[in-house]
Amino acid sequence: MTGVVNVTLVVEPDGHYFCKALDGVKPFTKEVNCLLDVLPDFAAVGGTKTREVSFSVGFIIEGKKIDPKVIDAIKHTNNTIWLVGYPKK
């Protein structure tokens, strides 16, 4: 099972943020919300403008080992956090 969730955060000048958009596979969006709950605030940049930060979170749930093609695909992605896991037996 694999999936990618695209995330867009709005970061205030003081470093606080909120989630503007979360788009992806439903079971994984719940997991990304859990990650966002523990993500600390960003460093304050000052000024008055808000900024948007976009990134992706990729999920791979594999059997006993990960396919080398998947690892190669992971190496060639930008702005993606990859979480790899194995199902319980």
C-alpha positions in Angstrom: 0.0 0.0 0.0 1.4 3.4 -1.0 0.2 6.9 -1.1 1.2 10.6 -1.0 -0.3 13.5 0.8 0.4 17.0 -0.3 0.5 19.6 2.4 0.4 23.4 2.3 1.0 25.3 5.5 0.5 29.1 6.0 3.3 30.4 8.3 2.7 33.6 10.2 5.6 36.1 10.8 5.8 34.9 14.4 6.3 31.2 13.3 2.9 29.9 14.1 1.3 28.0 11.3 -2.0 26.5 10.2 -2.8 23.9 7.5 -4.3 25.5 4.4 -4.6 22.3 2.3 -4.2 18.6 2.8 -4.8 16.5 -0.3 -4.2 12.8 -0.7 -5.1 9.3 0.1 -7.7 9.3 3.0 -6.1 6.8 5.4 -2.8 8.7 5.1 -4.3 12.2 5.6 -5.2 11.2 9.1 -1.6 10.2 9.8 -0.3 13.5 8.4 -2.7 15.4 10.7 -1.1 13.5 13.6 2.3 14.6 12.4 1.1 18.2 12.1 -0.2 18.1 15.7 3.4 17.5 17.0 5.3 19.7 14.5 6.8 22.7 16.3 6.3 26.2 15.2 8.7 27.6 12.6 11.4 30.1 13.4 10.0 33.7 13.5 11.0 35.7 10.5 9.4 39.0 11.5 7.7 41.4 9.2 4.0 41.3 8.4 3.8 38.8 5.5 2.6 35.3 5.8 4.4 32.6 3.8 3.3 29.3 2.4 5.3 26.1 2.8 4.4 23.1 0.6 5.7 19.6 0.9 4.6 16.0 0.4 4.5 13.1 2.8 4.8 9.7 1.1 3.8 6.5 2.7 5.0 3.0 1.8 3.7 -0.1 3.6 5.6 -3.1 2.3 5.8 -6.8 2.8 9.1 -8.2 4.0 11.4 -5.9 2.0 11.1 -2.7 -0.1 11.3 -3.0 -3.8 14.6 -1.4 -5.1 12.5 0.6 -7.7 10.7 2.2 -4.9 13.9 3.2 -3.1 15.2 4.7 -6.4 12.0 6.7 -6.8 12.3 8.0 -3.3 15.9 9.2 -4.0 14.7 11.3 -6.9 11.9 13.3 -5.2 12.1 16.7 -3.7 10.2 18.2 -0.8 8.9 14.8 0.2 9.1 13.2 3.6 8.9 9.4 3.1 7.6 7.1 5.8 8.2 3.4 5.3 6.7 0.7 7.4 6.0 -3.0 7.4 2.6 -4.5 8.4 2.2 -6.4 11.6 2.2 -10.1 11.3 
